[in-house]
Amino acid sequence: MTASKDGSKNRSTSAHDDPRIRVRRIYDDPEPSDGARVLVDRVWPRGVSKDHAHLDEWLKDVAPSNELRQWYGHDPDKYAEFARRYREELKDDTRAEAFDQLKELAEKGTLTLLTASKRDDISQAAVLKKSLDSGRHG
């Protein structure tokens, strides 16, 4: 694992990890290698101007429900259950459609999933990356 500027740990890559799909914090400076930059949070991040975000898309509809997000509270001990419940939510029509948009972007080239979460390795963006890596969302 490597530490980012804020000291959080980035998860290591696995054999099924597509290096063209990345997870980053929206607060990190954009990089030329980011490719398509997509915010996957339901709420616009505090303190980030639309100009600084350098977004290609903001897919609010792919984000977890408010109920799930509030239950989870980014508690690392709840991450596995959060990921399972979130994958279930991704089956609903609206989220599935937004997930399909992410798949299309990933097929075109590098895709960076952005989140305001303090730890991107236990965020919905990490769940989305894993789902995209495995080619499924259910």
PyMOL commands that place a pseudoatom at each C-alpha (Angstrom):
pseudoatom trace, name=CA, resn=MET, resi=1, chain=A, elem=C, hetatm=0, pos=[0.000, 0.000, 0.000]
pseudoatom trace, name=CA, resn=THR, resi=2, chain=A, elem=C, hetatm=0, pos=[1.058, 3.550, -0.588]
pseudoatom trace, name=CA, resn=ALA, resi=3, chain=A, elem=C, hetatm=0, pos=[0.198, 6.607, 1.460]
pseudoatom trace, name=CA, resn=SER, resi=4, chain=A, elem=C, hetatm=0, pos=[-1.358, 9.609, -0.217]
pseudoatom trace, name=CA, resn=LYS, resi=5, chain=A, elem=C, hetatm=0, pos=[-0.656, 13.248, 0.671]
pseudoatom trace, name=CA, resn=ASP, resi=6, chain=A, elem=C, hetatm=0, pos=[-3.168, 13.178, 3.517]
pseudoatom trace, name=CA, resn=GLY, resi=7, chain=A, elem=C, hetatm=0, pos=[-1.676, 9.991, 4.967]
pseudoatom trace, name=CA, resn=SER, resi=8, chain=A, elem=C, hetatm=0, pos=[-4.574, 7.721, 3.996]
pseudoatom trace, name=CA, resn=LYS, resi=9, chain=A, elem=C, hetatm=0, pos=[-3.732, 4.367, 2.536]
pseudoatom trace, name=CA, resn=ASN, resi=10, chain=A, elem=C, hetatm=0, pos=[-4.509, 3.487, -1.054]
pseudoatom trace, name=CA, resn=ARG, resi=11, chain=A, elem=C, hetatm=0, pos=[-5.462, -0.135, -1.484]
pseudoatom trace, name=CA, resn=SER, resi=12, chain=A, elem=C, hetatm=0, pos=[-3.083, -2.347, -3.342]
pseudoatom trace, name=CA, resn=THR, resi=13, chain=A, elem=C, hetatm=0, pos=[-4.008, -3.712, -6.711]
pseudoatom trace, name=CA, resn=SER, resi=14, chain=A, elem=C, hetatm=0, pos=[-5.187, -7.262, -7.264]
pseudoatom trace, name=CA, resn=ALA, resi=15, chain=A, elem=C, hetatm=0, pos=[-4.947, -9.519, -10.274]
pseudoatom trace, name=CA, resn=HIS, resi=16, chain=A, elem=C, hetatm=0, pos=[-8.418, -8.368, -11.384]
pseudoatom trace, name=CA, resn=ASP, resi=17, chain=A, elem=C, hetatm=0, pos=[-7.660, -4.681, -10.890]
pseudoatom trace, name=CA, resn=ASP, resi=18, chain=A, elem=C, hetatm=0, pos=[-8.003, -2.619, -14.064]
pseudoatom trace, name=CA, resn=PRO, resi=19, chain=A, elem=C, hetatm=0, pos=[-5.332, 0.099, -13.860]
pseudoatom trace, name=CA, resn=ARG, resi=20, chain=A, elem=C, hetatm=0, pos=[-7.412, 2.276, -16.200]
pseudoatom trace, name=CA, resn=ILE, resi=21, chain=A, elem=C, hetatm=0, pos=[-10.080, 2.606, -13.491]
pseudoatom trace, name=CA, resn=ARG, resi=22, chain=A, elem=C, hetatm=0, pos=[-8.933, 4.712, -10.568]
pseudoatom trace, name=CA, resn=VAL, resi=23, chain=A, elem=C, hetatm=0, pos=[-10.362, 5.991, -7.319]
pseudoatom trace, name=CA, resn=ARG, resi=24, chain=A, elem=C, hetatm=0, pos=[-9.246, 9.404, -6.068]
pseudoatom trace, name=CA, resn=ARG, resi=25, chain=A, elem=C, hetatm=0, pos=[-10.399, 12.095, -3.710]
pseudoatom trace, name=CA, resn=ILE, resi=26, chain=A, elem=C, hetatm=0, pos=[-11.949, 15.149, -5.335]
pseudoatom trace, name=CA, resn=TYR, resi=27, chain=A, elem=C, hetatm=0, pos=[-9.725, 17.296, -3.110]
pseudoatom trace, name=CA, resn=ASP, resi=28, chain=A, elem=C, hetatm=0, pos=[-6.564, 15.974, -4.814]
pseudoatom trace, name=CA, resn=ASP, resi=29, chain=A, elem=C, hetatm=0, pos=[-5.270, 18.008, -7.726]
pseudoatom trace, name=CA, resn=PRO, resi=30, chain=A, elem=C, hetatm=0, pos=[-6.312, 16.692, -11.143]
pseudoatom trace, name=CA, resn=GLU, resi=31, chain=A, elem=C, hetatm=0, pos=[-3.633, 14.796, -13.048]
pseudoatom trace, name=CA, resn=PRO, resi=32, chain=A, elem=C, hetatm=0, pos=[-3.269, 14.557, -16.837]
pseudoatom trace, name=CA, resn=SER, resi=33, chain=A, elem=C, hetatm=0, pos=[-3.431, 10.762, -16.518]
pseudoatom trace, name=CA, resn=ASP, resi=34, chain=A, elem=C, hetatm=0, pos=[-6.900, 10.861, -14.869]
pseudoatom trace, name=CA, resn=GLY, resi=35, chain=A, elem=C, hetatm=0, pos=[-8.794, 10.416, -18.122]
pseudoatom trace, name=CA, resn=ALA, resi=36, chain=A, elem=C, hetatm=0, pos=[-12.539, 10.906, -17.630]
pseudoatom trace, name=CA, resn=ARG, resi=37, chain=A, elem=C, hetatm=0, pos=[-13.157, 12.380, -14.169]
pseudoatom trace, name=CA, resn=VAL, resi=38, chain=A, elem=C, hetatm=0, pos=[-16.515, 11.406, -12.657]
pseudoatom trace, name=CA, resn=LEU, resi=39, chain=A, elem=C, hetatm=0, pos=[-17.835, 12.463, -9.256]
pseudoatom trace, name=CA, resn=VAL, resi=40, chain=A, elem=C, hetatm=0, pos=[-19.835, 9.569, -7.778]
pseudoatom trace, name=CA, resn=ASP, resi=41, chain=A, elem=C, hetatm=0, pos=[-21.111, 11.328, -4.623]
pseudoatom trace, name=CA, resn=ARG, resi=42, chain=A, elem=C, hetatm=0, pos=[-24.754, 12.326, -4.214]
pseudoatom trace, name=CA, resn=VAL, resi=43, chain=A, elem=C, hetatm=0, pos=[-23.863, 15.643, -2.566]
pseudoatom trace, name=CA, resn=TRP, resi=44, chain=A, elem=C, hetatm=0, pos=[-21.482, 18.237, -4.006]
pseudoatom trace, name=CA, resn=PRO, resi=45, chain=A, elem=C, hetatm=0, pos=[-18.268, 18.234, -1.925]
pseudoatom trace, name=CA, resn=ARG, resi=46, chain=A, elem=C, hetatm=0, pos=[-17.699, 21.118, 0.481]
pseudoatom trace, name=CA, resn=GLY, resi=47, chain=A, elem=C, hetatm=0, pos=[-15.118, 23.680, -0.483]
pseudoatom trace, name=CA, resn=VAL, resi=48, chain=A, elem=C, hetatm=0, pos=[-14.675, 22.484, -4.067]
pseudoatom trace, name=CA, resn=SER, resi=49, chain=A, elem=C, hetatm=0, pos=[-15.480, 24.890, -6.873]
pseudoatom trace, name=CA, resn=LYS, resi=50, chain=A, elem=C, hetatm=0, pos=[-16.885, 23.514, -10.101]
pseudoatom trace, name=CA, resn=ASP, resi=51, chain=A, elem=C, hetatm=0, pos=[-13.799, 24.905, -11.876]
pseudoatom trace, name=CA, resn=HIS, resi=52, chain=A, elem=C, hetatm=0, pos=[-11.326, 23.176, -9.554]
pseudoatom trace, name=CA, resn=ALA, resi=53, chain=A, elem=C, hetatm=0, pos=[-13.146, 19.833, -9.857]
pseudoatom trace, name=CA, resn=HIS, resi=54, chain=A, elem=C, hetatm=0, pos=[-12.380, 19.479, -13.587]
pseudoatom trace, name=CA, resn=LEU, resi=55, chain=A, elem=C, hetatm=0, pos=[-15.268, 17.024, -13.960]
pseudoatom trace, name=CA, resn=ASP, resi=56, chain=A, elem=C, hetatm=0, pos=[-16.439, 15.278, -17.072]
pseudoatom trace, name=CA, resn=GLU, resi=57, chain=A, elem=C, hetatm=0, pos=[-19.551, 13.973, -15.300]
pseudoatom trace, name=CA, resn=TRP, resi=58, chain=A, elem=C, hetatm=0, pos=[-21.316, 14.115, -11.956]
pseudoatom trace, name=CA, resn=LEU, resi=59, chain=A, elem=C, hetatm=0, pos=[-23.293, 10.884, -11.643]
pseudoatom trace, name=CA, resn=LYS, resi=60, chain=A, elem=C, hetatm=0, pos=[-25.388, 11.492, -8.513]
pseudoatom trace, name=CA, resn=ASP, resi=61, chain=A, elem=C, hetatm=0, pos=[-27.685, 8.620, -9.455]
pseudoatom trace, name=CA, resn=VAL, resi=62, chain=A, elem=C, hetatm=0, pos=[-24.966, 6.001, -8.978]
pseudoatom trace, name=CA, resn=ALA, resi=63, chain=A, elem=C, hetatm=0, pos=[-24.399, 7.044, -5.342]
pseudoatom trace, name=CA, resn=PRO, resi=64, chain=A, elem=C, hetatm=0, pos=[-25.732, 5.000, -2.433]
pseudoatom trace, name=CA, resn=SER, resi=65, chain=A, elem=C, hetatm=0, pos=[-29.062, 5.933, -0.899]
pseudoatom trace, name=CA, resn=ASN, resi=66, chain=A, elem=C, hetatm=0, pos=[-29.046, 8.495, 1.905]
pseudoatom trace, name=CA, resn=GLU, resi=67, chain=A, elem=C, hetatm=0, pos=[-30.250, 5.767, 4.281]
pseudoatom trace, name=CA, resn=LEU, resi=68, chain=A, elem=C, hetatm=0, pos=[-27.335, 3.473, 3.425]
pseudoatom trace, name=CA, resn=ARG, resi=69, chain=A, elem=C, hetatm=0, pos=[-24.811, 6.293, 3.486]
pseudoatom trace, name=CA, resn=GLN, resi=70, chain=A, elem=C, hetatm=0, pos=[-26.002, 7.459, 6.918]
pseudoatom trace, name=CA, resn=TRP, resi=71, chain=A, elem=C, hetatm=0, pos=[-26.042, 3.905, 8.322]
pseudoatom trace, name=CA, resn=TYR, resi=72, chain=A, elem=C, hetatm=0, pos=[-22.504, 3.295, 7.070]
pseudoatom trace, name=CA, resn=GLY, resi=73, chain=A, elem=C, hetatm=0, pos=[-20.934, 6.560, 8.232]
pseudoatom trace, name=CA, resn=HIS, resi=74, chain=A, elem=C, hetatm=0, pos=[-17.606, 5.419, 6.694]
pseudoatom trace, name=CA, resn=ASP, resi=75, chain=A, elem=C, hetatm=0, pos=[-17.032, 3.055, 9.616]
pseudoatom trace, name=CA, resn=PRO, resi=76, chain=A, elem=C, hetatm=0, pos=[-14.279, 0.672, 8.425]
pseudoatom trace, name=CA, resn=ASP, resi=77, chain=A, elem=C, hetatm=0, pos=[-15.867, -2.167, 10.437]
pseudoatom trace, name=CA, resn=LYS, resi=78, chain=A, elem=C, hetatm=0, pos=[-19.081, -1.786, 8.395]
pseudoatom trace, name=CA, resn=TYR, resi=79, chain=A, elem=C, hetatm=0, pos=[-17.396, -1.603, 4.963]
pseudoatom trace, name=CA, resn=ALA, resi=80, chain=A, elem=C, hetatm=0, pos=[-17.988, -5.222, 3.898]
pseudoatom trace, name=CA, resn=GLU, resi=81, chain=A, elem=C, hetatm=0, pos=[-21.694, -4.991, 4.734]
pseudoatom trace, name=CA, resn=PHE, resi=82, chain=A, elem=C, hetatm=0, pos=[-21.914, -1.533, 3.166]
pseudoatom trace, name=CA, resn=ALA, resi=83, chain=A, elem=C, hetatm=0, pos=[-20.368, -2.882, -0.054]
pseudoatom trace, name=CA, resn=ARG, resi=84, chain=A, elem=C, hetatm=0, pos=[-22.823, -5.805, -0.117]
pseudoatom trace, name=CA, resn=ARG, resi=85, chain=A, elem=C, hetatm=0, pos=[-25.850, -3.546, 0.438]
pseudoatom trace, name=CA, resn=TYR, resi=86, chain=A, elem=C, hetatm=0, pos=[-24.595, -0.987, -2.056]
pseudoatom trace, name=CA, resn=ARG, resi=87, chain=A, elem=C, hetatm=0, pos=[-24.143, -3.651, -4.760]
pseudoatom trace, name=CA, resn=GLU, resi=88, chain=A, elem=C, hetatm=0, pos=[-27.782, -4.578, -4.125]
pseudoatom trace, name=CA, resn=GLU, resi=89, chain=A, elem=C, hetatm=0, pos=[-28.808, -0.939, -4.563]
pseudoatom trace, name=CA, resn=LEU, resi=90, chain=A, elem=C, hetatm=0, pos=[-26.913, -0.807, -7.866]
pseudoatom trace, name=CA, resn=LYS, resi=91, chain=A, elem=C, hetatm=0, pos=[-29.503, -3.234, -9.258]
pseudoatom trace, name=CA, resn=ASP, resi=92, chain=A, elem=C, hetatm=0, pos=[-32.294, -0.644, -9.116]
pseudoatom trace, name=CA, resn=ASP, resi=93, chain=A, elem=C, hetatm=0, pos=[-33.100, 0.869, -12.506]
pseudoatom trace, name=CA, resn=THR, resi=94, chain=A, elem=C, hetatm=0, pos=[-31.821, 4.398, -11.901]
pseudoatom trace, name=CA, resn=ARG, resi=95, chain=A, elem=C, hetatm=0, pos=[-28.515, 3.298, -10.374]
pseudoatom trace, name=CA, resn=ALA, resi=96, chain=A, elem=C, hetatm=0, pos=[-28.069, 0.527, -12.948]
pseudoatom trace, name=CA, resn=GLU, resi=97, chain=A, elem=C, hetatm=0, pos=[-28.443, 3.083, -15.737]
pseudoatom trace, name=CA, resn=ALA, resi=98, chain=A, elem=C, hetatm=0, pos=[-25.835, 5.353, -14.132]
pseudoatom trace, name=CA, resn=PHE, resi=99, chain=A, elem=C, hetatm=0, pos=[-23.520, 2.355, -13.579]
pseudoatom trace, name=CA, resn=ASP, resi=100, chain=A, elem=C, hetatm=0, pos=[-23.859, 1.529, -17.281]
pseudoatom trace, name=CA, resn=GLN, resi=101, chain=A, elem=C, hetatm=0, pos=[-22.687, 5.076, -18.059]
pseudoatom trace, name=CA, resn=LEU, resi=102, chain=A, elem=C, hetatm=0, pos=[-19.575, 4.392, -15.960]
pseudoatom trace, name=CA, resn=LYS, resi=103, chain=A, elem=C, hetatm=0, pos=[-18.987, 1.143, -17.857]
pseudoatom trace, name=CA, resn=GLU, resi=104, chain=A, elem=C, hetatm=0, pos=[-19.203, 3.001, -21.176]
pseudoatom trace, name=CA, resn=LEU, resi=105, chain=A, elem=C, hetatm=0, pos=[-16.706, 5.615, -19.985]
pseudoatom trace, name=CA, resn=ALA, resi=106, chain=A, elem=C, hetatm=0, pos=[-14.343, 2.887, -18.750]
pseudoatom trace, name=CA, resn=GLU, resi=107, chain=A, elem=C, hetatm=0, pos=[-14.505, 1.147, -22.134]
pseudoatom trace, name=CA, resn=LYS, resi=108, chain=A, elem=C, hetatm=0, pos=[-13.369, 4.364, -23.854]
pseudoatom trace, name=CA, resn=GLY, resi=109, chain=A, elem=C, hetatm=0, pos=[-10.208, 4.791, -21.740]
pseudoatom trace, name=CA, resn=THR, resi=110, chain=A, elem=C, hetatm=0, pos=[-9.009, 5.784, -18.309]
pseudoatom trace, name=CA, resn=LEU, resi=111, chain=A, elem=C, hetatm=0, pos=[-11.759, 6.516, -15.795]
pseudoatom trace, name=CA, resn=THR, resi=112, chain=A, elem=C, hetatm=0, pos=[-11.194, 8.229, -12.459]
pseudoatom trace, name=CA, resn=LEU, resi=113, chain=A, elem=C, hetatm=0, pos=[-13.981, 7.844, -9.898]
pseudoatom trace, name=CA, resn=LEU, resi=114, chain=A, elem=C, hetatm=0, pos=[-13.974, 10.803, -7.538]
pseudoatom trace, name=CA, resn=THR, resi=115, chain=A, elem=C, hetatm=0, pos=[-15.307, 11.021, -4.007]
pseudoatom trace, name=CA, resn=ALA, resi=116, chain=A, elem=C, hetatm=0, pos=[-15.115, 13.462, -1.124]
pseudoatom trace, name=CA, resn=SER, resi=117, chain=A, elem=C, hetatm=0, pos=[-14.690, 10.591, 1.343]
pseudoatom trace, name=CA, resn=LYS, resi=118, chain=A, elem=C, hetatm=0, pos=[-11.695, 10.945, 3.642]
pseudoatom trace, name=CA, resn=ARG, resi=119, chain=A, elem=C, hetatm=0, pos=[-10.749, 7.348, 2.890]
pseudoatom trace, name=CA, resn=ASP, resi=120, chain=A, elem=C, hetatm=0, pos=[-11.357, 6.557, -0.756]
pseudoatom trace, name=CA, resn=ASP, resi=121, chain=A, elem=C, hetatm=0, pos=[-10.429, 2.887, -0.182]
pseudoatom trace, name=CA, resn=ILE, resi=122, chain=A, elem=C, hetatm=0, pos=[-13.640, 2.322, 1.835]
pseudoatom trace, name=CA, resn=SER, resi=123, chain=A, elem=C, hetatm=0, pos=[-15.920, 4.588, -0.212]
pseudoatom trace, name=CA, resn=GLN, resi=124, chain=A, elem=C, hetatm=0, pos=[-18.682, 3.922, -2.705]
pseudoatom trace, name=CA, resn=ALA, resi=125, chain=A, elem=C, hetatm=0, pos=[-16.107, 4.767, -5.395]
pseudoatom trace, name=CA, resn=ALA, resi=126, chain=A, elem=C, hetatm=0, pos=[-14.046, 1.753, -4.263]
pseudoatom trace, name=CA, resn=VAL, resi=127, chain=A, elem=C, hetatm=0, pos=[-17.136, -0.485, -4.511]
pseudoatom trace, name=CA, resn=LEU, resi=128, chain=A, elem=C, hetatm=0, pos=[-17.857, 0.889, -7.984]
pseudoatom trace, name=CA, resn=LYS, resi=129, chain=A, elem=C, hetatm=0, pos=[-14.271, 0.271, -9.099]
pseudoatom trace, name=CA, resn=LYS, resi=130, chain=A, elem=C, hetatm=0, pos=[-14.386, -3.318, -7.884]
pseudoatom trace, name=CA, resn=SER, resi=131, chain=A, elem=C, hetatm=0, pos=[-17.729, -3.833, -9.646]
pseudoatom trace, name=CA, resn=LEU, resi=132, chain=A, elem=C, hetatm=0, pos=[-16.365, -2.320, -12.862]
pseudoatom trace, name=CA, resn=ASP, resi=133, chain=A, elem=C, hetatm=0, pos=[-13.173, -4.409, -12.572]
pseudoatom trace, name=CA, resn=SER, resi=134, chain=A, elem=C, hetatm=0, pos=[-15.206, -7.590, -12.273]
pseudoatom trace, name=CA, resn=GLY, resi=135, chain=A, elem=C, hetatm=0, pos=[-17.607, -6.563, -15.038]
pseudoatom trace, name=CA, resn=ARG, resi=136, chain=A, elem=C, hetatm=0, pos=[-20.676, -6.779, -12.841]
pseudoatom trace, name=CA, resn=HIS, resi=137, chain=A, elem=C, hetatm=0, pos=[-22.772, -4.662, -10.541]
pseudoatom trace, name=CA, resn=GLY, resi=138, chain=A, elem=C, hetatm=0, pos=[-25.010, -7.217, -8.970]
for i in range(1, 138): cmd.bond("trace and resi %d" % i, "trace and resi %d" % (i + 1))
show_as sticks, trace
zoom trace
